[in-house]
Amino acid sequence: MQRSLPGLAAGLVTVSLLTVVPAPPATAATRISPMAAASTVASGAAASLLSDGVILTDYRVECVGARAVVTLAFVNVTGADAAGSYALTAPDALPAVQVAVDVPVTEDPAEPTVVTATAPRGAFRVWDTSNPSEHFYTPSLYGRDCAAGFGFSDLYDGLQFSTEMDWTAWAGISTGYPDGTYRPFEPVERGAMAAFLHRLSGSPDVTVPATPTFTDVPRSHPFFREIEWMASTGVTTGYGDGTYRPDAPVNRDAMAALFSRLSERSGFDGYPPRDVSPFGDVTPDTQFYAEMAWMYDAGISTGYPDRTYRPVTPVLRDAMAAFMYRYVDLVTPPA
């Protein structure tokens, strides 16, 4: 079966041999984050995606009926013909689909060897069976169950950020509302923001103080532990009057500050400060300027088409999903 991947030439050599094998061992590296599109891989550092010099250069994941069809493109930069065995593993411990690939030396990167496989889900780890610590996550249809559809009832194909919102369900970052909806166009409240960031960080243990940190967040609050975690890590300091205001919407400038502090806690060094703002409505004198510029430089936020950031506009839930989706790839590179 031949396919043309975005950015690749048609008429590609296709070879595939599919067998069902056990899921990878528990020692295989796992994470909840997507990676940047494989089509961005050129050479060098990205070659560690597959440890034997056969590089995954592009991919495509599609739902065809109740199955996910995965198309992968490989190039060989070892200087000799190579054979590899790679597995596409759904993250919910479904049986892996193993693909045996014979990849001749690649004369032209525009003509890679292409293989196809099918599986029950559209979220995969691609790993070399001889070295399971090397892996790659495909973000397309990430977390999508092709048989069941989207994880939230109000998402649909063609909706902006539908993949990112569906990913939050699979990753356990958002449970949505009791009626099964995600409500993409509602603002993110500060209480929910704490829950999102706590889960995004792997839901670490929280040691709660004897007396609540904020006067308006009692122990009975549904996000009490998550908000206390935010305070204990310095991700938030709350307001000067001792409140947190959990029901207030989070503005886009404050959201940038929260992400920036979270990245510093994760050990990310950040970017040098900019003298020229990337946004037309943000200047170096604007509160949280450095954090908003960091969001742009990191690729987490591109702003609006008119080159504005709109710092005092509340963050909507669809955009929040997109920010988190991009953020995890920034601060959690593959092991």
C-alpha atoms as a printed R data frame, in Angstrom:
    type eleno elety resid chain resno       x      y      z
1   ATOM     1    CA   MET     A     1   0.000  0.000  0.000
2   ATOM     2    CA   GLN     A     2   1.488  3.333 -1.015
3   ATOM     3    CA   ARG     A     3   0.738  6.711  0.487
4   ATOM     4    CA   SER     A     4   2.054 10.211  0.030
5   ATOM     5    CA   LEU     A     5   2.768 11.940  3.312
6   ATOM     6    CA   PRO     A     6   2.559 15.718  3.593
7   ATOM     7    CA   GLY     A     7   5.756 17.176  2.192
8   ATOM     8    CA   LEU     A     8   6.950 13.876  0.677
9   ATOM     9    CA   ALA     A     9   6.986 12.766 -2.929
10  ATOM    10    CA   ALA     A    10   4.522 10.242 -4.326
11  ATOM    11    CA   GLY     A    11   5.593  6.859 -5.708
12  ATOM    12    CA   LEU     A    12   7.352  5.651 -2.589
13  ATOM    13    CA   VAL     A    13   8.620  2.136 -1.963
14  ATOM    14    CA   THR     A    14   6.380  0.436  0.599
15  ATOM    15    CA   VAL     A    15   7.273 -2.694  2.553
16  ATOM    16    CA   SER     A    16   5.546 -4.025  5.631
17  ATOM    17    CA   LEU     A    17   5.293 -7.185  7.686
18  ATOM    18    CA   LEU     A    18   2.860 -6.988 10.593
19  ATOM    19    CA   THR     A    19   2.676 -9.294 13.592
20  ATOM    20    CA   VAL     A    20   1.129 -8.906 17.024
21  ATOM    21    CA   VAL     A    21   3.643 -8.950 19.846
22  ATOM    22    CA   PRO     A    22   3.376 -8.332 23.594
23  ATOM    23    CA   ALA     A    23   3.276 -4.755 24.881
24  ATOM    24    CA   PRO     A    24   6.718 -3.267 25.640
25  ATOM    25    CA   PRO     A    25   8.296 -3.981 29.036
26  ATOM    26    CA   ALA     A    26   7.624 -1.684 31.955
27  ATOM    27    CA   THR     A    27  11.166 -0.337 31.630
28  ATOM    28    CA   ALA     A    28  10.288  1.320 28.328
29  ATOM    29    CA   ALA     A    29  10.186  5.079 28.723
30  ATOM    30    CA   THR     A    30   6.685  6.512 28.847
31  ATOM    31    CA   ARG     A    31   5.292 10.018 28.958
32  ATOM    32    CA   ILE     A    32   2.032 11.789 28.286
33  ATOM    33    CA   SER     A    33   3.299 14.338 25.834
34  ATOM    34    CA   PRO     A    34   3.189 14.629 22.049
35  ATOM    35    CA   MET     A    35   6.296 15.371 20.035
36  ATOM    36    CA   ALA     A    36   6.782 17.833 17.240
37  ATOM    37    CA   ALA     A    37   5.786 16.530 13.813
38  ATOM    38    CA   ALA     A    38   8.281 14.021 12.490
39  ATOM    39    CA   SER     A    39   8.399 15.949  9.221
40  ATOM    40    CA   THR     A    40  10.544 18.502 11.044
41  ATOM    41    CA   VAL     A    41  13.287 15.899 11.548
42  ATOM    42    CA   ALA     A    42  16.307 16.530  9.358
43  ATOM    43    CA   SER     A    43  19.404 14.881 10.877
44  ATOM    44    CA   GLY     A    44  21.725 15.098 13.823
45  ATOM    45    CA   ALA     A    45  20.086 15.224 17.238
46  ATOM    46    CA   ALA     A    46  16.828 13.839 15.945
47  ATOM    47    CA   ALA     A    47  18.595 10.658 14.815
48  ATOM    48    CA   SER     A    48  18.272  9.335 18.360
49  ATOM    49    CA   LEU     A    49  14.596  8.719 17.649
50  ATOM    50    CA   LEU     A    50  15.661  5.318 16.271
51  ATOM    51    CA   SER     A    51  19.000  4.178 17.555
52  ATOM    52    CA   ASP     A    52  20.348  2.233 14.582
53  ATOM    53    CA   GLY     A    53  20.618  5.136 12.132
54  ATOM    54    CA   VAL     A    54  17.237  4.532 10.549
55  ATOM    55    CA   ILE     A    55  15.389  7.792 11.120
56  ATOM    56    CA   LEU     A    56  11.653  8.277 11.255
57  ATOM    57    CA   THR     A    57  11.232 11.336  9.037
58  ATOM    58    CA   ASP     A    58   7.484 11.605  8.624
59  ATOM    59    CA   TYR     A    59   4.261  9.982  9.668
60  ATOM    60    CA   ARG     A    60   0.541 10.163  9.253
61  ATOM    61    CA   VAL     A    61  -2.226  8.755 11.442
62  ATOM    62    CA   GLU     A    62  -5.786  8.467 10.166
63  ATOM    63    CA   CYS     A    63  -8.997  6.917 11.430
64  ATOM    64    CA   VAL     A    64 -10.377  4.575  8.780
65  ATOM    65    CA   GLY     A    65 -13.593  3.174 10.159
66  ATOM    66    CA   ALA     A    66 -12.884  1.824 13.623
67  ATOM    67    CA   ARG     A    67  -9.152  1.381 13.017
68  ATOM    68    CA   ALA     A    68  -6.211  3.737 13.066
69  ATOM    69    CA   VAL     A    69  -4.000  3.584  9.977
70  ATOM    70    CA   VAL     A    70  -0.442  4.672 10.689
71  ATOM    71    CA   THR     A    71   1.922  5.518  7.843
72  ATOM    72    CA   LEU     A    72   5.613  5.921  8.684
73  ATOM    73    CA   ALA     A    73   8.497  7.087  6.486
74  ATOM    74    CA   PHE     A    74  12.077  6.031  7.223
75  ATOM    75    CA   VAL     A    75  15.451  7.054  5.822
76  ATOM    76    CA   ASN     A    76  18.722  5.223  6.296
77  ATOM    77    CA   VAL     A    77  21.830  7.307  7.013
78  ATOM    78    CA   THR     A    78  24.096  4.484  8.187
79  ATOM    79    CA   GLY     A    79  25.858  4.007  4.847
80  ATOM    80    CA   ALA     A    80  24.732  0.386  4.568
81  ATOM    81    CA   ASP     A    81  21.434 -1.399  4.096
82  ATOM    82    CA   ALA     A    82  19.673 -1.821  7.425
83  ATOM    83    CA   ALA     A    83  16.880 -3.876  8.896
84  ATOM    84    CA   GLY     A    84  14.956 -2.883 11.960
85  ATOM    85    CA   SER     A    85  11.986 -4.078 13.934
86  ATOM    86    CA   TYR     A    86   9.792 -1.329 15.324
87  ATOM    87    CA   ALA     A    87   6.621 -1.444 17.378
88  ATOM    88    CA   LEU     A    88   3.642  0.882 17.410
89  ATOM    89    CA   THR     A    89   2.323  0.681 20.939
90  ATOM    90    CA   ALA     A    90  -0.961  2.141 22.074
91  ATOM    91    CA   PRO     A    91  -0.443  3.760 25.486
92  ATOM    92    CA   ASP     A    92  -3.328  1.903 27.135
93  ATOM    93    CA   ALA     A    93  -1.456 -1.449 27.055
94  ATOM    94    CA   LEU     A    94  -3.217 -2.810 23.988
95  ATOM    95    CA   PRO     A    95  -1.061 -5.358 22.109
96  ATOM    96    CA   ALA     A    96   1.696 -3.726 20.100
97  ATOM    97    CA   VAL     A    97   1.796 -3.936 16.327
98  ATOM    98    CA   GLN     A    98   5.334 -4.863 15.267
99  ATOM    99    CA   VAL     A    99   6.646 -3.702 11.913
100 ATOM   100    CA   ALA     A   100   9.718 -5.325 10.341
101 ATOM   101    CA   VAL     A   101  11.421 -2.804  8.069
102 ATOM   102    CA   ASP     A   102  14.196 -3.397  5.562
103 ATOM   103    CA   VAL     A   103  15.506  0.041  4.662
104 ATOM   104    CA   PRO     A   104  18.110  0.335  1.905
105 ATOM   105    CA   VAL     A   105  20.603  3.176  1.978
106 ATOM   106    CA   THR     A   106  18.656  6.333  1.244
107 ATOM   107    CA   GLU     A   107  19.947  8.054 -1.864
108 ATOM   108    CA   ASP     A   108  17.329 10.823 -1.840
109 ATOM   109    CA   PRO     A   109  15.639 11.925  1.431
110 ATOM   110    CA   ALA     A   110  12.566 12.819 -0.645
111 ATOM   111    CA   GLU     A   111  12.148  9.113 -1.404
112 ATOM   112    CA   PRO     A   112  12.059  7.336  1.953
113 ATOM   113    CA   THR     A   113  10.902  3.807  2.645
114 ATOM   114    CA   VAL     A   114   7.266  3.890  3.745
115 ATOM   115    CA   VAL     A   115   5.416  1.320  5.836
116 ATOM   116    CA   THR     A   116   1.809  1.147  6.976
117 ATOM   117    CA   ALA     A   117   0.177 -0.557  9.927
118 ATOM   118    CA   THR     A   118  -3.232 -0.601 11.562
119 ATOM   119    CA   ALA     A   119  -4.166 -0.635 15.232
120 ATOM   120    CA   PRO     A   120  -7.172  0.065 17.468
121 ATOM   121    CA   ARG     A   121  -6.042  3.536 18.546
122 ATOM   122    CA   GLY     A   122  -4.518  6.603 17.012
123 ATOM   123    CA   ALA     A   123  -2.003  7.266 19.795
124 ATOM   124    CA   PHE     A   124   1.309  5.483 19.474
125 ATOM   125    CA   ARG     A   125   4.807  5.115 20.767
126 ATOM   126    CA   VAL     A   126   7.190  4.065 18.001
127 ATOM   127    CA   TRP     A   127  10.096  2.140 19.441
128 ATOM   128    CA   ASP     A   128  13.008 -0.002 18.318
129 ATOM   129    CA   THR     A   129  12.385 -3.482 19.726
130 ATOM   130    CA   SER     A   130  16.120 -3.936 20.287
131 ATOM   131    CA   ASN     A   131  16.307 -0.754 22.350
132 ATOM   132    CA   PRO     A   132  12.946  0.067 23.975
133 ATOM   133    CA   SER     A   133  14.242  3.211 25.663
134 ATOM   134    CA   GLU     A   134  14.296  4.934 22.259
135 ATOM   135    CA   HIS     A   135  10.799  6.055 21.338
136 ATOM   136    CA   PHE     A   136   8.740  8.570 19.472
137 ATOM   137    CA   TYR     A   137   5.199  9.791 20.006
138 ATOM   138    CA   THR     A   138   3.010 10.801 17.074
139 ATOM   139    CA   PRO     A   139   0.695 13.679 17.947
140 ATOM   140    CA   SER     A   140  -1.810 13.277 15.092
141 ATOM   141    CA   LEU     A   141  -5.120 11.927 16.436
142 ATOM   142    CA   TYR     A   142  -3.292 11.677 19.733
143 ATOM   143    CA   GLY     A   143  -5.374  9.689 22.233
144 ATOM   144    CA   ARG     A   144  -8.155  9.240 19.695
145 ATOM   145    CA   ASP     A   145 -10.115  6.002 19.912
146 ATOM   146    CA   CYS     A   146 -11.169  5.439 16.322
147 ATOM   147    CA   ALA     A   147 -14.041  3.155 17.324
148 ATOM   148    CA   ALA     A   148 -15.448  5.364 20.064
149 ATOM   149    CA   GLY     A   149 -14.702  8.767 18.562
150 ATOM   150    CA   PHE     A   150 -13.674 11.815 20.578
151 ATOM   151    CA   GLY     A   151 -13.355 11.728 24.351
152 ATOM   152    CA   PHE     A   152 -15.798 14.623 24.768
153 ATOM   153    CA   SER     A   153 -19.227 14.798 23.184
154 ATOM   154    CA   ASP     A   154 -18.896 18.396 21.952
155 ATOM   155    CA   LEU     A   155 -15.713 17.821 19.908
156 ATOM   156    CA   TYR     A   156 -15.791 17.003 16.219
157 ATOM   157    CA   ASP     A   157 -13.496 16.778 13.204
158 ATOM   158    CA   GLY     A   158 -12.642 20.217 11.854
159 ATOM   159    CA   LEU     A   159 -13.050 21.981 15.202
160 ATOM   160    CA   GLN     A   160  -9.980 24.076 15.993
161 ATOM   161    CA   PHE     A   161  -7.804 22.362 18.606
162 ATOM   162    CA   SER     A   162  -9.982 19.229 18.619
163 ATOM   163    CA   THR     A   163  -6.886 16.989 18.696
164 ATOM   164    CA   GLU     A   164  -5.386 18.921 21.591
165 ATOM   165    CA   MET     A   165  -8.630 18.887 23.575
166 ATOM   166    CA   ASP     A   166  -9.081 15.169 22.986
167 ATOM   167    CA   TRP     A   167  -5.464 14.618 24.070
168 ATOM   168    CA   THR     A   168  -6.269 16.170 27.470
169 ATOM   169    CA   ALA     A   169  -8.847 13.428 28.026
170 ATOM   170    CA   TRP     A   170  -6.451 10.612 27.099
171 ATOM   171    CA   ALA     A   171  -3.622 12.094 29.168
172 ATOM   172    CA   GLY     A   172  -5.875 12.471 32.212
173 ATOM   173    CA   ILE     A   173  -5.357 16.223 32.326
174 ATOM   174    CA   SER     A   174  -9.026 17.059 31.839
175 ATOM   175    CA   THR     A   175 -12.057 15.028 32.833
176 ATOM   176    CA   GLY     A   176 -14.446 17.525 31.295
177 ATOM   177    CA   TYR     A   177 -17.888 18.136 32.735
178 ATOM   178    CA   PRO     A   178 -20.327 15.576 34.190
179 ATOM   179    CA   ASP     A   179 -22.414 15.720 31.007
180 ATOM   180    CA   GLY     A   180 -19.450 14.492 28.943
181 ATOM   181    CA   THR     A   181 -18.629 17.853 27.357
182 ATOM   182    CA   TYR     A   182 -15.395 19.826 27.276
183 ATOM   183    CA   ARG     A   183 -16.953 23.270 26.585
184 ATOM   184    CA   PRO     A   184 -14.093 24.642 24.494
185 ATOM   185    CA   PHE     A   185 -15.266 28.258 24.395
186 ATOM   186    CA   GLU     A   186 -15.676 28.790 28.136
187 ATOM   187    CA   PRO     A   187 -12.941 30.601 30.076
188 ATOM   188    CA   VAL     A   188 -10.552 28.661 32.285
189 ATOM   189    CA   GLU     A   189 -11.137 29.407 35.956
190 ATOM   190    CA   ARG     A   190  -8.208 29.684 38.353
191 ATOM   191    CA   GLY     A   191  -9.284 26.569 40.245
192 ATOM   192    CA   ALA     A   192  -9.363 24.497 37.070
193 ATOM   193    CA   MET     A   193  -6.026 25.973 36.007
194 ATOM   194    CA   ALA     A   194  -4.450 24.614 39.193
195 ATOM   195    CA   ALA     A   195  -5.869 21.172 38.442
196 ATOM   196    CA   PHE     A   196  -4.605 21.266 34.848
197 ATOM   197    CA   LEU     A   197  -1.070 22.247 35.822
198 ATOM   198    CA   HIS     A   198  -0.901 19.758 38.683
199 ATOM   199    CA   ARG     A   199  -1.898 16.896 36.361
200 ATOM   200    CA   LEU     A   200   0.388 18.228 33.638
201 ATOM   201    CA   SER     A   201   3.237 17.862 36.142
202 ATOM   202    CA   GLY     A   202   2.387 14.222 36.788
203 ATOM   203    CA   SER     A   203   0.030 14.736 39.765
204 ATOM   204    CA   PRO     A   204   2.811 14.930 42.376
205 ATOM   205    CA   ASP     A   205   2.070 14.311 46.028
206 ATOM   206    CA   VAL     A   206   0.917 17.309 48.011
207 ATOM   207    CA   THR     A   207   1.636 17.992 51.667
208 ATOM   208    CA   VAL     A   208  -1.138 20.314 52.744
209 ATOM   209    CA   PRO     A   209  -0.551 22.817 55.562
210 ATOM   210    CA   ALA     A   210  -2.499 22.718 58.809
211 ATOM   211    CA   THR     A   211  -4.027 26.058 57.886
212 ATOM   212    CA   PRO     A   212  -5.091 26.672 54.267
213 ATOM   213    CA   THR     A   213  -2.790 29.070 52.443
214 ATOM   214    CA   PHE     A   214  -5.609 31.107 50.944
215 ATOM   215    CA   THR     A   215  -8.586 32.423 52.869
216 ATOM   216    CA   ASP     A   216 -11.052 31.619 50.070
217 ATOM   217    CA   VAL     A   217  -9.872 28.032 49.418
218 ATOM   218    CA   PRO     A   218 -10.990 25.837 52.328
219 ATOM   219    CA   ARG     A   219 -10.207 22.144 52.628
220 ATOM   220    CA   SER     A   220 -13.640 21.393 51.186
221 ATOM   221    CA   HIS     A   221 -12.827 23.054 47.873
222 ATOM   222    CA   PRO     A   222 -12.685 20.484 45.020
223 ATOM   223    CA   PHE     A   223  -9.246 21.740 43.949
224 ATOM   224    CA   PHE     A   224  -7.871 22.423 47.433
225 ATOM   225    CA   ARG     A   225  -4.887 20.070 47.074
226 ATOM   226    CA   GLU     A   226  -4.004 21.285 43.595
227 ATOM   227    CA   ILE     A   227  -4.137 24.934 44.654
228 ATOM   228    CA   GLU     A   228  -1.993 24.177 47.714
229 ATOM   229    CA   TRP     A   229   0.504 22.470 45.391
230 ATOM   230    CA   MET     A   230   0.627 25.601 43.234
231 ATOM   231    CA   ALA     A   231   1.347 27.696 46.329
232 ATOM   232    CA   SER     A   232   3.959 25.307 47.768
233 ATOM   233    CA   THR     A   233   5.936 25.228 44.516
234 ATOM   234    CA   GLY     A   234   5.826 28.983 43.969
235 ATOM   235    CA   VAL     A   235   3.856 28.661 40.740
236 ATOM   236    CA   THR     A   236   1.304 31.013 42.277
237 ATOM   237    CA   THR     A   237   1.391 33.482 45.127
238 ATOM   238    CA   GLY     A   238  -2.256 34.455 45.020
239 ATOM   239    CA   TYR     A   239  -3.397 38.005 45.665
240 ATOM   240    CA   GLY     A   240  -2.171 40.567 48.159
241 ATOM   241    CA   ASP     A   241  -5.269 40.194 50.298
242 ATOM   242    CA   GLY     A   242  -4.546 36.508 50.948
243 ATOM   243    CA   THR     A   243  -7.067 35.148 48.455
244 ATOM   244    CA   TYR     A   244  -6.672 32.890 45.437
245 ATOM   245    CA   ARG     A   245 -10.044 33.617 43.772
246 ATOM   246    CA   PRO     A   246 -10.546 30.115 42.365
247 ATOM   247    CA   ASP     A   247 -13.696 31.000 40.407
248 ATOM   248    CA   ALA     A   248 -12.147 33.974 38.606
249 ATOM   249    CA   PRO     A   249 -11.083 33.513 34.970
250 ATOM   250    CA   VAL     A   250  -7.374 33.335 34.148
251 ATOM   251    CA   ASN     A   251  -6.198 36.071 31.814
252 ATOM   252    CA   ARG     A   252  -3.689 35.307 29.090
253 ATOM   253    CA   ASP     A   253  -0.896 37.318 30.713
254 ATOM   254    CA   ALA     A   254  -1.260 35.493 34.030
255 ATOM   255    CA   MET     A   255  -1.404 32.189 32.192
256 ATOM   256    CA   ALA     A   256   1.978 32.971 30.611
257 ATOM   257    CA   ALA     A   257   3.420 33.673 34.057
258 ATOM   258    CA   LEU     A   258   2.112 30.370 35.424
259 ATOM   259    CA   PHE     A   259   3.573 28.371 32.539
260 ATOM   260    CA   SER     A   260   6.898 30.175 32.825
261 ATOM   261    CA   ARG     A   261   7.185 29.400 36.546
262 ATOM   262    CA   LEU     A   262   6.168 25.804 35.932
263 ATOM   263    CA   SER     A   263   8.890 25.428 33.297
264 ATOM   264    CA   GLU     A   264  11.505 26.837 35.676
265 ATOM   265    CA   ARG     A   265  10.429 24.287 38.265
266 ATOM   266    CA   SER     A   266  10.894 21.572 35.626
267 ATOM   267    CA   GLY     A   267  14.467 22.703 35.015
268 ATOM   268    CA   PHE     A   268  13.892 24.428 31.673
269 ATOM   269    CA   ASP     A   269  16.350 27.280 31.244
270 ATOM   270    CA   GLY     A   270  14.055 29.462 29.181
271 ATOM   271    CA   TYR     A   271  15.082 32.019 26.600
272 ATOM   272    CA   PRO     A   272  17.077 35.250 26.870
273 ATOM   273    CA   PRO     A   273  14.936 38.376 27.268
274 ATOM   274    CA   ARG     A   274  13.828 40.177 24.119
275 ATOM   275    CA   ASP     A   275  14.344 43.880 23.460
276 ATOM   276    CA   VAL     A   276  11.633 43.900 20.791
277 ATOM   277    CA   SER     A   277   8.196 42.534 21.570
278 ATOM   278    CA   PRO     A   278   6.807 39.786 19.323
279 ATOM   279    CA   PHE     A   279   3.298 41.187 19.870
280 ATOM   280    CA   GLY     A   280   1.870 44.527 18.804
281 ATOM   281    CA   ASP     A   281  -0.096 45.060 22.013
282 ATOM   282    CA   VAL     A   282   2.656 44.064 24.461
283 ATOM   283    CA   THR     A   283   5.673 46.236 25.291
284 ATOM   284    CA   PRO     A   284   8.702 45.573 27.512
285 ATOM   285    CA   ASP     A   285   6.929 47.657 30.172
286 ATOM   286    CA   THR     A   286   3.833 45.460 30.184
287 ATOM   287    CA   GLN     A   287   3.289 43.286 33.250
288 ATOM   288    CA   PHE     A   288   4.493 39.724 32.524
289 ATOM   289    CA   TYR     A   289   6.170 40.913 29.308
290 ATOM   290    CA   ALA     A   290   9.084 38.492 29.671
291 ATOM   291    CA   GLU     A   291   6.737 35.582 30.269
292 ATOM   292    CA   MET     A   292   4.561 36.390 27.242
293 ATOM   293    CA   ALA     A   293   7.621 36.800 25.023
294 ATOM   294    CA   TRP     A   294   8.869 33.456 26.363
295 ATOM   295    CA   MET     A   295   5.575 31.834 25.327
296 ATOM   296    CA   TYR     A   296   6.166 33.082 21.791
297 ATOM   297    CA   ASP     A   297   9.825 32.083 21.606
298 ATOM   298    CA   ALA     A   298   9.028 28.636 22.987
299 ATOM   299    CA   GLY     A   299   6.359 28.076 20.357
300 ATOM   300    CA   ILE     A   300   3.619 27.703 22.956
301 ATOM   301    CA   SER     A   301   1.675 30.746 21.774
302 ATOM   302    CA   THR     A   302   1.765 32.403 18.378
303 ATOM   303    CA   GLY     A   303  -0.773 35.055 19.348
304 ATOM   304    CA   TYR     A   304  -3.570 36.156 17.049
305 ATOM   305    CA   PRO     A   305  -3.395 36.703 13.267
306 ATOM   306    CA   ASP     A   306  -3.231 40.476 13.802
307 ATOM   307    CA   ARG     A   307   0.015 39.984 15.799
308 ATOM   308    CA   THR     A   308  -1.645 40.742 19.129
309 ATOM   309    CA   TYR     A   309  -1.483 38.676 22.306
310 ATOM   310    CA   ARG     A   310  -4.475 40.224 24.128
311 ATOM   311    CA   PRO     A   311  -2.974 39.858 27.592
312 ATOM   312    CA   VAL     A   312  -6.054 40.773 29.654
313 ATOM   313    CA   THR     A   313  -8.407 38.505 27.692
314 ATOM   314    CA   PRO     A   314  -9.459 35.340 29.563
315 ATOM   315    CA   VAL     A   315  -7.934 32.066 28.358
316 ATOM   316    CA   LEU     A   316 -10.537 29.826 26.737
317 ATOM   317    CA   ARG     A   317 -10.530 26.092 27.336
318 ATOM   318    CA   ASP     A   318  -9.754 25.201 23.715
319 ATOM   319    CA   ALA     A   319  -6.669 27.431 23.669
320 ATOM   320    CA   MET     A   320  -5.612 26.124 27.073
321 ATOM   321    CA   ALA     A   321  -5.545 22.592 25.665
322 ATOM   322    CA   ALA     A   322  -3.343 23.778 22.804
323 ATOM   323    CA   PHE     A   323  -0.963 25.575 25.176
324 ATOM   324    CA   MET     A   324  -0.577 22.466 27.355
325 ATOM   325    CA   TYR     A   325  -0.124 20.219 24.319
326 ATOM   326    CA   ARG     A   326   2.756 22.356 23.080
327 ATOM   327    CA   TYR     A   327   4.207 22.933 26.537
328 ATOM   328    CA   VAL     A   328   4.767 19.286 27.408
329 ATOM   329    CA   ASP     A   329   6.923 18.772 24.336
330 ATOM   330    CA   LEU     A   330   9.040 21.752 25.355
331 ATOM   331    CA   VAL     A   331   9.837 20.652 28.898
332 ATOM   332    CA   THR     A   332   9.639 16.836 28.643
333 ATOM   333    CA   PRO     A   333  11.845 15.691 25.746
334 ATOM   334    CA   PRO     A   334  12.007 11.940 25.153
335 ATOM   335    CA   ALA     A   335  14.265  9.954 27.436
